[in-house]
Amino acid sequence: MNRPENVSSIQQIRLERRLPSYWRVTFDHPPLNIFGPETIPQLNEIVTALETDEHVKVVVFDSAVEGFFLTHWGRALEVLLGADDIRGDLAELDGYVNRSLPDQELDAYVNALALRIASFDKQAIADTKRLVNAASLPSDADIAPEWDAFIASVQRPASQNRIKALLERGFHRPGDVENRLGYHVGQLGG
């Protein structure tokens, strides 16, 4: 991977090609799988590979970090902007999914399902995805107000000051600030 010199070369996202039609992407950025400057180029490289490969039909995303798939930015924004500015359920904000199946059983189920879907015709998968998206995703016009509100919230001077202070304390690197974010935000004052 080509990276700027100031960006770490630690691999935080791994790609495994189980079959030409079935790939698995594993996020491995302990302790919370937070995206940062090192992660974005890695994900971009994988997305480019997915978009340019004519054989891949199914991609399963998983986590090597126990208890966290990806840390949702909603939780970080809730802390940075104040609890009243961001809404969402606990699982979404805390960045984890509660599982009802044991890990091995869930992994075996996902693997079997991915293999089954990978055996389908690629056009049939694309057509089905298009129908599901049309029926279940809001339109760009419906999403625009929330996106605009998010951008406006992050651009507030108070938010910018909090973000800057957290970055100065090391929030963008693994360590104490990342692990005890609530404590450090509480130290920033009003």
Secondary structure by P-SEA (a helix, b strand, c coil): ccccccccccccbbbbcccccbbbbbbbcccccccccccaaaaaaaaaaaaacccccbbbbbbcccccccccaaaaaaaacccccccccccccccbbbbcccaaaaaaaaaaaaaaaaaccaaaaaaaaaaaaaacccccccaaaaaaaaaaaaacaaaaaaaaaaaaaccccccccccaaaaaaaaccc
